[in-house]
Amino acid sequence: MAKLEEIKFPVSGQIEEFEKKFSSSMKSSVPLLNKITHYIVKRKGKQIRPLFVFLSANMHGDVSESTFSAASLIEILHTATLVHDDIVDDSNMRRGFFSLNALWKNKISVLVGDYLLSQGLLLAMENKEYDLLQIVSKATQEMSEGELLQIEKARRLDIKEEVYFEIIRKKTASLIASCCACGASSVKADEQVVQKMHKFGEMIGIAFQIKDDLLDYEKTSLIGKPKGVDIKEKKMTLPLIYVLNTVPDKERKKVIKAIKYNHDNPKKVAEIIEKVKSNGGIEYANKIMEQYRDDALKILKEFPQNKYRDSLEQLVLFTTERKK
């Protein structure tokens, strides 16, 4: 598997330029906001989403100012949703750093999230990027719907696979889909190409989320045992859903009861993890993830080969083979 730096190489100069533009787009006349947005910029993640934008754009044409607007718009939106997610989940950590709500409390964090969303809208409007705004606005709507659908269904702990896929398509895949669609749209690719890139992003976004599900069952080098965070948070993920839908009814009820009432008991969580592993949940989820990965790669193969397509193929593999 190629390293992320190798995958980034064909667009590394553009990513560097984007980082400067993104930092500039976050600036405000309010000192407190500047302090907070500076904190956000300094603790950026792997920047997978801007990478999808630039590779998709380069694959279909010449990068323009619109491409930088697209990457900034998506990264601002993504950052806003993370800020709000941490408040909803009452989470104090994000990527190994304190979350905004841990440092500045919920009231300020909500307002910062709102500010970021408005900055994204203004950025698109100022540059008259109406096509990009439409793609990203749809993703924002779907992400909110996915989050609410997950909250609604999680109360009963008996969701079916089709509901799970609807949740992750909206909650996770819609943003990666918008990265790829915006990248293509920013270089004036025709509508059919933009739609194909959107579908490509959706496929890999679903594979990305299933990989996240699987990572929760893998042993960590730090503690030598699976994290089981999703079970502790009563999140229904694909390996668990598969097992609940395939074991006898009596066993299914027993597992659901353990999740509902003993999700904070390490021994019970370990038993649920073992149940998922011994009943084929990991193998099944792996197989489904690989199907989505392969479908994404098939879409890419429809386009002419170049170094950007090669990097996108490597990025697809990276998202499904990563260790964290």
Contacts in CASP RR format, 6 or more apart in sequence:
PFRMAT RR
TARGET T0000
AUTHOR 0000-0000-0000
METHOD contacts of the structure
MODEL  1
MAKLEEIKFPVSGQIEEFEKKFSSSMKSSVPLLNKITHYIVKRKGKQIRP
LFVFLSANMHGDVSESTFSAASLIEILHTATLVHDDIVDDSNMRRGFFSL
NALWKNKISVLVGDYLLSQGLLLAMENKEYDLLQIVSKATQEMSEGELLQ
IEKARRLDIKEEVYFEIIRKKTASLIASCCACGASSVKADEQVVQKMHKF
GEMIGIAFQIKDDLLDYEKTSLIGKPKGVDIKEKKMTLPLIYVLNTVPDK
ERKKVIKAIKYNHDNPKKVAEIIEKVKSNGGIEYANKIMEQYRDDALKIL
KEFPQNKYRDSLEQLVLFTTERKK
1 314 0 8 1.000
1 317 0 8 1.000
1 318 0 8 1.000
1 321 0 8 1.000
2 314 0 8 1.000
2 317 0 8 1.000
2 318 0 8 1.000
4 46 0 8 1.000
4 318 0 8 1.000
5 12 0 8 1.000
6 314 0 8 1.000
7 51 0 8 1.000
7 311 0 8 1.000
7 314 0 8 1.000
7 315 0 8 1.000
7 318 0 8 1.000
8 15 0 8 1.000
8 51 0 8 1.000
8 311 0 8 1.000
9 311 0 8 1.000
10 55 0 8 1.000
10 58 0 8 1.000
10 307 0 8 1.000
10 308 0 8 1.000
10 311 0 8 1.000
11 51 0 8 1.000
11 54 0 8 1.000
11 55 0 8 1.000
11 58 0 8 1.000
11 308 0 8 1.000
11 311 0 8 1.000
14 54 0 8 1.000
14 58 0 8 1.000
14 63 0 8 1.000
14 67 0 8 1.000
14 68 0 8 1.000
15 47 0 8 1.000
15 50 0 8 1.000
15 51 0 8 1.000
15 54 0 8 1.000
17 68 0 8 1.000
18 50 0 8 1.000
18 54 0 8 1.000
18 68 0 8 1.000
18 71 0 8 1.000
18 72 0 8 1.000
19 44 0 8 1.000
21 68 0 8 1.000
21 72 0 8 1.000
22 41 0 8 1.000
22 50 0 8 1.000
22 71 0 8 1.000
22 72 0 8 1.000
22 75 0 8 1.000
22 76 0 8 1.000
23 41 0 8 1.000
25 72 0 8 1.000
25 76 0 8 1.000
25 119 0 8 1.000
25 120 0 8 1.000
25 123 0 8 1.000
26 37 0 8 1.000
26 40 0 8 1.000
26 41 0 8 1.000
26 76 0 8 1.000
26 116 0 8 1.000
26 119 0 8 1.000
27 34 0 8 1.000
27 37 0 8 1.000
28 34 0 8 1.000
28 37 0 8 1.000
28 115 0 8 1.000
32 108 0 8 1.000
33 112 0 8 1.000
33 115 0 8 1.000
36 100 0 8 1.000
36 104 0 8 1.000
36 108 0 8 1.000
36 112 0 8 1.000
37 112 0 8 1.000
39 100 0 8 1.000
39 103 0 8 1.000
40 79 0 8 1.000
40 100 0 8 1.000
43 94 0 8 1.000
43 95 0 8 1.000
43 97 0 8 1.000
45 95 0 8 1.000
47 75 0 8 1.000
48 315 0 8 1.000
48 319 0 8 1.000
49 71 0 8 1.000
49 74 0 8 1.000
49 75 0 8 1.000
49 78 0 8 1.000
49 175 0 8 1.000
49 176 0 8 1.000
49 179 0 8 1.000
50 71 0 8 1.000
50 74 0 8 1.000
50 75 0 8 1.000
50 179 0 8 1.000
51 315 0 8 1.000
52 176 0 8 1.000
52 179 0 8 1.000
52 180 0 8 1.000
52 183 0 8 1.000
52 201 0 8 1.000
52 312 0 8 1.000
52 315 0 8 1.000
53 67 0 8 1.000
53 70 0 8 1.000
53 71 0 8 1.000
53 74 0 8 1.000
53 179 0 8 1.000
53 180 0 8 1.000
53 182 0 8 1.000
53 183 0 8 1.000
53 186 0 8 1.000
54 63 0 8 1.000
54 67 0 8 1.000
54 71 0 8 1.000
54 183 0 8 1.000
55 308 0 8 1.000
55 311 0 8 1.000
55 312 0 8 1.000
55 315 0 8 1.000
56 179 0 8 1.000
56 180 0 8 1.000
56 181 0 8 1.000
56 182 0 8 1.000
56 183 0 8 1.000
56 184 0 8 1.000
56 197 0 8 1.000
56 312 0 8 1.000
57 63 0 8 1.000
57 67 0 8 1.000
57 70 0 8 1.000
57 183 0 8 1.000
57 184 0 8 1.000
57 186 0 8 1.000
57 187 0 8 1.000
58 187 0 8 1.000
58 308 0 8 1.000
59 184 0 8 1.000
59 303 0 8 1.000
59 306 0 8 1.000
59 308 0 8 1.000
59 309 0 8 1.000
59 312 0 8 1.000
60 183 0 8 1.000
60 184 0 8 1.000
60 187 0 8 1.000
60 189 0 8 1.000
60 193 0 8 1.000
60 197 0 8 1.000
60 303 0 8 1.000
61 187 0 8 1.000
61 188 0 8 1.000
61 189 0 8 1.000
62 187 0 8 1.000
63 186 0 8 1.000
63 187 0 8 1.000
64 186 0 8 1.000
64 187 0 8 1.000
65 127 0 8 1.000
66 127 0 8 1.000
66 129 0 8 1.000
66 132 0 8 1.000
66 185 0 8 1.000
66 186 0 8 1.000
66 187 0 8 1.000
67 183 0 8 1.000
67 186 0 8 1.000
67 187 0 8 1.000
69 123 0 8 1.000
69 124 0 8 1.000
69 127 0 8 1.000
69 129 0 8 1.000
69 132 0 8 1.000
69 186 0 8 1.000
70 129 0 8 1.000
70 132 0 8 1.000
70 182 0 8 1.000
70 183 0 8 1.000
70 185 0 8 1.000
70 186 0 8 1.000
71 182 0 8 1.000
72 120 0 8 1.000
72 123 0 8 1.000
73 120 0 8 1.000
73 123 0 8 1.000
73 124 0 8 1.000
73 129 0 8 1.000
73 132 0 8 1.000
73 133 0 8 1.000
73 136 0 8 1.000
73 182 0 8 1.000
74 136 0 8 1.000
74 175 0 8 1.000
74 178 0 8 1.000
74 179 0 8 1.000
74 182 0 8 1.000
76 116 0 8 1.000
76 117 0 8 1.000
76 119 0 8 1.000
76 120 0 8 1.000
76 123 0 8 1.000
77 116 0 8 1.000
77 117 0 8 1.000
77 120 0 8 1.000
77 136 0 8 1.000
77 139 0 8 1.000
77 140 0 8 1.000
77 175 0 8 1.000
78 175 0 8 1.000
79 113 0 8 1.000
79 116 0 8 1.000
80 113 0 8 1.000
80 114 0 8 1.000
80 116 0 8 1.000
80 117 0 8 1.000
81 140 0 8 1.000
81 143 0 8 1.000
81 175 0 8 1.000
82 94 0 8 1.000
83 99 0 8 1.000
83 100 0 8 1.000
83 101 0 8 1.000
83 109 0 8 1.000
83 112 0 8 1.000
83 113 0 8 1.000
83 116 0 8 1.000
84 109 0 8 1.000
84 110 0 8 1.000
84 113 0 8 1.000
85 91 0 8 1.000
85 147 0 8 1.000
86 92 0 8 1.000
86 94 0 8 1.000
86 99 0 8 1.000
86 100 0 8 1.000
86 101 0 8 1.000
86 102 0 8 1.000
86 109 0 8 1.000
87 101 0 8 1.000
87 106 0 8 1.000
87 109 0 8 1.000
87 110 0 8 1.000
88 147 0 8 1.000
89 233 0 8 1.000
90 101 0 8 1.000
91 99 0 8 1.000
91 101 0 8 1.000
92 98 0 8 1.000
92 99 0 8 1.000
92 101 0 8 1.000
92 102 0 8 1.000
93 99 0 8 1.000
93 102 0 8 1.000
99 109 0 8 1.000
100 108 0 8 1.000
100 109 0 8 1.000
100 112 0 8 1.000
101 109 0 8 1.000
104 112 0 8 1.000
117 140 0 8 1.000
121 133 0 8 1.000
123 129 0 8 1.000
124 130 0 8 1.000
124 132 0 8 1.000
124 133 0 8 1.000
124 136 0 8 1.000
125 133 0 8 1.000
131 185 0 8 1.000
132 182 0 8 1.000
132 185 0 8 1.000
132 186 0 8 1.000
135 178 0 8 1.000
135 181 0 8 1.000
135 182 0 8 1.000
135 185 0 8 1.000
135 198 0 8 1.000
136 178 0 8 1.000
136 182 0 8 1.000
138 174 0 8 1.000
138 178 0 8 1.000
139 174 0 8 1.000
139 175 0 8 1.000
139 177 0 8 1.000
139 178 0 8 1.000
142 169 0 8 1.000
142 170 0 8 1.000
142 171 0 8 1.000
142 174 0 8 1.000
143 170 0 8 1.000
143 171 0 8 1.000
143 174 0 8 1.000
143 175 0 8 1.000
145 170 0 8 1.000
146 166 0 8 1.000
146 167 0 8 1.000
146 170 0 8 1.000
146 171 0 8 1.000
147 171 0 8 1.000
149 163 0 8 1.000
149 166 0 8 1.000
149 167 0 8 1.000
149 170 0 8 1.000
149 171 0 8 1.000
150 167 0 8 1.000
150 171 0 8 1.000
150 235 0 8 1.000
153 159 0 8 1.000
153 163 0 8 1.000
153 167 0 8 1.000
153 236 0 8 1.000
154 234 0 8 1.000
154 235 0 8 1.000
154 236 0 8 1.000
157 234 0 8 1.000
157 236 0 8 1.000
157 256 0 8 1.000
157 259 0 8 1.000
157 260 0 8 1.000
158 244 0 8 1.000
158 256 0 8 1.000
159 167 0 8 1.000
159 236 0 8 1.000
159 241 0 8 1.000
160 241 0 8 1.000
160 245 0 8 1.000
161 238 0 8 1.000
161 241 0 8 1.000
161 242 0 8 1.000
161 245 0 8 1.000
164 236 0 8 1.000
164 237 0 8 1.000
164 238 0 8 1.000
164 241 0 8 1.000
165 206 0 8 1.000
168 205 0 8 1.000
168 206 0 8 1.000
168 209 0 8 1.000
168 210 0 8 1.000
169 202 0 8 1.000
169 206 0 8 1.000
171 209 0 8 1.000
172 205 0 8 1.000
172 206 0 8 1.000
172 208 0 8 1.000
172 209 0 8 1.000
173 201 0 8 1.000
173 202 0 8 1.000
173 203 0 8 1.000
173 204 0 8 1.000
173 205 0 8 1.000
173 206 0 8 1.000
173 208 0 8 1.000
173 209 0 8 1.000
174 202 0 8 1.000
176 201 0 8 1.000
176 202 0 8 1.000
176 204 0 8 1.000
176 205 0 8 1.000
176 208 0 8 1.000
177 198 0 8 1.000
177 199 0 8 1.000
177 200 0 8 1.000
177 201 0 8 1.000
177 202 0 8 1.000
177 205 0 8 1.000
178 198 0 8 1.000
179 201 0 8 1.000
180 197 0 8 1.000
180 198 0 8 1.000
180 200 0 8 1.000
180 201 0 8 1.000
181 194 0 8 1.000
181 195 0 8 1.000
181 197 0 8 1.000
181 198 0 8 1.000
181 201 0 8 1.000
183 197 0 8 1.000
184 193 0 8 1.000
184 194 0 8 1.000
184 197 0 8 1.000
185 194 0 8 1.000
189 197 0 8 1.000
196 299 0 8 1.000
196 302 0 8 1.000
197 299 0 8 1.000
199 299 0 8 1.000
200 296 0 8 1.000
200 299 0 8 1.000
200 300 0 8 1.000
201 296 0 8 1.000
203 292 0 8 1.000
203 293 0 8 1.000
203 295 0 8 1.000
203 296 0 8 1.000
203 299 0 8 1.000
204 292 0 8 1.000
204 293 0 8 1.000
204 296 0 8 1.000
204 316 0 8 1.000
204 319 0 8 1.000
205 292 0 8 1.000
205 319 0 8 1.000
206 292 0 8 1.000
207 289 0 8 1.000
207 290 0 8 1.000
207 292 0 8 1.000
207 293 0 8 1.000
207 296 0 8 1.000
207 316 0 8 1.000
207 319 0 8 1.000
207 320 0 8 1.000
208 319 0 8 1.000
208 320 0 8 1.000
210 238 0 8 1.000
210 285 0 8 1.000
210 288 0 8 1.000
210 289 0 8 1.000
210 292 0 8 1.000
211 289 0 8 1.000
211 319 0 8 1.000
211 320 0 8 1.000
211 322 0 8 1.000
213 230 0 8 1.000
213 237 0 8 1.000
213 238 0 8 1.000
213 239 0 8 1.000
213 285 0 8 1.000
214 239 0 8 1.000
214 282 0 8 1.000
214 285 0 8 1.000
214 286 0 8 1.000
214 289 0 8 1.000
215 227 0 8 1.000
215 323 0 8 1.000
215 324 0 8 1.000
216 226 0 8 1.000
216 227 0 8 1.000
216 228 0 8 1.000
216 229 0 8 1.000
216 230 0 8 1.000
216 231 0 8 1.000
216 237 0 8 1.000
217 226 0 8 1.000
217 228 0 8 1.000
217 239 0 8 1.000
217 273 0 8 1.000
217 276 0 8 1.000
217 277 0 8 1.000
217 282 0 8 1.000
218 226 0 8 1.000
218 323 0 8 1.000
219 225 0 8 1.000
219 226 0 8 1.000
220 226 0 8 1.000
220 227 0 8 1.000
225 270 0 8 1.000
226 270 0 8 1.000
226 273 0 8 1.000
228 269 0 8 1.000
228 273 0 8 1.000
230 237 0 8 1.000
230 240 0 8 1.000
231 240 0 8 1.000
231 259 0 8 1.000
231 263 0 8 1.000
231 269 0 8 1.000
231 272 0 8 1.000
231 273 0 8 1.000
232 263 0 8 1.000
232 264 0 8 1.000
232 269 0 8 1.000
233 263 0 8 1.000
234 259 0 8 1.000
234 260 0 8 1.000
234 263 0 8 1.000
237 285 0 8 1.000
238 281 0 8 1.000
238 284 0 8 1.000
238 285 0 8 1.000
238 288 0 8 1.000
239 276 0 8 1.000
239 280 0 8 1.000
239 281 0 8 1.000
239 282 0 8 1.000
239 284 0 8 1.000
239 285 0 8 1.000
240 272 0 8 1.000
240 276 0 8 1.000
240 281 0 8 1.000
242 280 0 8 1.000
242 281 0 8 1.000
242 284 0 8 1.000
242 285 0 8 1.000
243 255 0 8 1.000
243 275 0 8 1.000
243 276 0 8 1.000
243 279 0 8 1.000
243 280 0 8 1.000
243 281 0 8 1.000
244 252 0 8 1.000
244 255 0 8 1.000
244 256 0 8 1.000
245 252 0 8 1.000
246 279 0 8 1.000
247 255 0 8 1.000
247 275 0 8 1.000
247 279 0 8 1.000
255 272 0 8 1.000
255 275 0 8 1.000
258 268 0 8 1.000
258 271 0 8 1.000
258 272 0 8 1.000
259 272 0 8 1.000
262 268 0 8 1.000
262 269 0 8 1.000
263 269 0 8 1.000
276 282 0 8 1.000
289 320 0 8 1.000
290 320 0 8 1.000
293 316 0 8 1.000
293 317 0 8 1.000
293 320 0 8 1.000
296 316 0 8 1.000
297 313 0 8 1.000
297 316 0 8 1.000
300 309 0 8 1.000
300 312 0 8 1.000
300 313 0 8 1.000
300 316 0 8 1.000
303 309 0 8 1.000
END
